[in-house]
Amino acid sequence: MSERSEPLNILETFTVLQPDLQAVAVDVSPTLYQELDENFNDFKGHVLVSSYRFDSDWSSWEIHPAGDEIVC
């Protein structure tokens, strides 16, 4: 997590909204979700703004029993 001056690509860099609504850019990596828990108080009270691209429809639905999700 560092200061950035270049525009962000939302497919490569996600944004965490902290409880005080401060936005923090985080790089997408294989350990992203572990790092979110470690760096943001188990992610309690935080919101992840992210984007994913898929080449085909999903064969099943997914569920987040402890959180909300908006899919466009």
C-alpha positions in Angstrom: 0.0 0.0 0.0 1.6 3.2 -1.1 0.9 6.6 -2.5 0.1 6.5 -6.3 0.1 9.3 -8.9 -0.7 7.2 -12.0 -4.3 6.2 -13.0 -5.2 2.8 -11.7 -6.4 -0.2 -13.7 -9.2 -1.7 -11.7 -8.4 -5.2 -13.0 -4.9 -4.9 -11.5 -5.5 -2.7 -8.5 -8.6 -2.9 -6.2 -9.7 -0.3 -3.7 -10.5 -0.9 0.0 -12.9 1.6 1.6 -12.1 1.7 5.3 -14.7 2.4 8.0 -13.8 6.1 7.8 -14.4 6.0 4.0 -10.7 6.5 3.3 -9.8 4.7 0.0 -6.7 2.6 -0.1 -5.4 1.0 -3.3 -4.2 -2.6 -3.1 -2.5 -4.6 -5.8 -4.1 -7.8 -7.0 -1.9 -10.7 -6.1 -2.3 -14.5 -5.3 -2.4 -13.6 -1.6 -4.7 -10.7 -1.9 -7.5 -12.0 0.4 -5.1 -13.1 3.1 -3.4 -9.7 3.0 -6.8 -7.9 3.3 -7.5 -9.8 6.5 -4.0 -9.1 7.8 -3.8 -5.5 6.9 -7.4 -4.4 7.5 -8.5 -5.8 10.9 -9.9 -9.1 9.5 -11.7 -6.8 7.0 -14.4 -5.9 9.5 -16.3 -2.7 8.5 -14.4 -2.5 5.2 -15.6 -2.6 1.6 -13.7 -4.1 -1.4 -14.2 -2.4 -4.8 -13.0 -4.8 -7.5 -13.5 -5.8 -11.0 -13.2 -9.2 -12.7 -13.5 -10.2 -16.3 -14.9 -13.6 -17.4 -14.9 -15.0 -20.9 -18.0 -17.1 -20.4 -21.0 -17.6 -18.1 -20.5 -19.4 -14.8 -21.9 -22.9 -14.5 -23.1 -22.2 -11.0 -23.9 -19.4 -8.6 -21.6 -18.5 -5.7 -22.6 -17.3 -2.3 -21.2 -15.0 0.4 -23.0 -15.9 3.6 -21.2 -13.3 5.7 -21.1 -10.4 3.1 -22.8 -8.6 0.3 -21.9 -8.5 -3.3 -23.1 -6.6 -6.3 -22.6 -8.2 -9.7 -23.0 -6.3 -13.0 
